[in-house]
């Protein structure tokens, strides 16, 4: 989940997840998804292991959505749903936000609680805390129709199973096909 430096999620008891309910009619007959392109992937790779973590997070999200009956589309323009994700890493007083956002908006009712930086946990001494935010976007209206997030302590050893576990928890209330 962490992108800056060499951090990842650890198996921890301090995991928080928000997975809001979404009425299946909000998704309708949509069957495919694609990820919002990472416009900064090359630049990020030069200074961190961001490309590695983008790939790990995308794999976990895609696996969970496919288990729910959605198919990944190779063409962003033909996808029924778009998926974006954001990582917020807090280490002491420092907050790093990494995302692939490109101008999508939340419905007005959700804007008040949607600030990505506000999802960073309060400082926890020297412990690193990572937050993964997953957004599902209507490609026609360019509005976020669903947002879930998970937060956990992070450490320096990669734990892909924890990324998959937290991603599945984040998406647990996203409707099945």
DARARA-V85931 format. One record per residue. N is the residue number from 1. RES is the residue in one small letter. SS is DSSP state (@ for helix, = for strand, . for the rest). OMEGA is omega as a letter, one per 40 degrees, with the letter a starting at -180 (NA if undefined). Layout:
{{N	RES	SS	OMEGA} {N	RES	SS	OMEGA}}
This chain:
{{1	x	.	a} {2	x	.	a} {3	x	.	a} {4	x	.	i} {5	x	.	a} {6	x	.	a} {7	x	.	i} {8	x	=	a} {9	x	=	i} {10	x	.	i} {11	x	.	a} {12	x	.	i} {13	x	.	a} {14	x	.	i} {15	x	.	i} {16	x	=	i} {17	x	=	i} {18	x	=	i} {19	x	=	a} {20	x	.	i} {21	x	.	i} {22	x	.	i} {23	x	.	a} {24	x	@	i} {25	x	@	i} {26	x	@	i} {27	x	@	i} {28	x	.	a} {29	x	.	a} {30	x	.	a} {31	x	.	a} {32	x	=	i} {33	x	=	i} {34	x	=	i} {35	x	=	i} {36	x	.	a} {37	x	.	i} {38	x	.	a} {39	x	.	a} {40	x	.	a} {41	x	@	a} {42	x	@	a} {43	x	@	a} {44	x	@	a} {45	x	@	a} {46	x	@	a} {47	x	@	a} {48	x	.	i} {49	x	.	a} {50	x	@	a} {51	x	@	i} {52	x	@	a} {53	x	@	i} {54	x	@	a} {55	x	@	a} {56	x	@	a} {57	x	@	i} {58	x	@	i} {59	x	@	a} {60	x	@	i} {61	x	@	a} {62	x	@	i} {63	x	@	a} {64	x	@	i} {65	x	@	i} {66	x	@	i} {67	x	@	i} {68	x	.	i} {69	x	.	i} {70	x	.	i} {71	x	=	i} {72	x	=	i} {73	x	.	i} {74	x	.	a} {75	x	.	a} {76	x	@	a} {77	x	@	a} {78	x	@	a} {79	x	.	i} {80	x	.	i} {81	x	=	i} {82	x	=	i} {83	x	=	i} {84	x	=	i} {85	x	=	a} {86	x	=	i} {87	x	=	i} {88	x	=	a} {89	x	=	i} {90	x	=	i} {91	x	=	a} {92	x	.	a} {93	x	.	a} {94	x	=	i} {95	x	=	i} {96	x	=	i} {97	x	=	i} {98	x	=	i} {99	x	=	i} {100	x	.	a} {101	x	.	i} {102	x	.	i} {103	x	.	i} {104	x	.	a} {105	x	=	i} {106	x	=	i} {107	x	.	a} {108	x	@	a} {109	x	@	a} {110	x	@	a} {111	x	@	a} {112	x	.	a} {113	x	.	a} {114	x	.	a} {115	x	.	a} {116	x	.	a} {117	x	@	i} {118	x	@	i} {119	x	@	i} {120	x	.	a} {121	x	.	i} {122	x	.	i} {123	x	.	a} {124	x	.	a} {125	x	.	a} {126	x	.	a} {127	x	.	i} {128	x	=	i} {129	x	=	i} {130	x	=	i} {131	x	=	i} {132	x	=	i} {133	x	=	i} {134	x	=	i} {135	x	=	i} {136	x	=	a} {137	x	=	i} {138	x	=	a} {139	x	.	a} {140	x	.	a} {141	x	.	a} {142	x	.	i} {143	x	=	i} {144	x	=	i} {145	x	=	i} {146	x	=	i} {147	x	=	i} {148	x	=	i} {149	x	=	i} {150	x	=	a} {151	x	=	i} {152	x	=	i} {153	x	=	i} {154	x	=	i} {155	x	=	a} {156	x	.	a} {157	x	.	a} {158	x	.	i} {159	x	.	a} {160	x	@	a} {161	x	@	i} {162	x	@	i} {163	x	@	i} {164	x	@	a} {165	x	@	a} {166	x	@	i} {167	x	@	i} {168	x	@	i} {169	x	@	i} {170	x	@	a} {171	x	.	a} {172	x	.	a} {173	x	.	i} {174	x	.	a} {175	x	.	i} {176	x	.	i} {177	x	.	NA}}
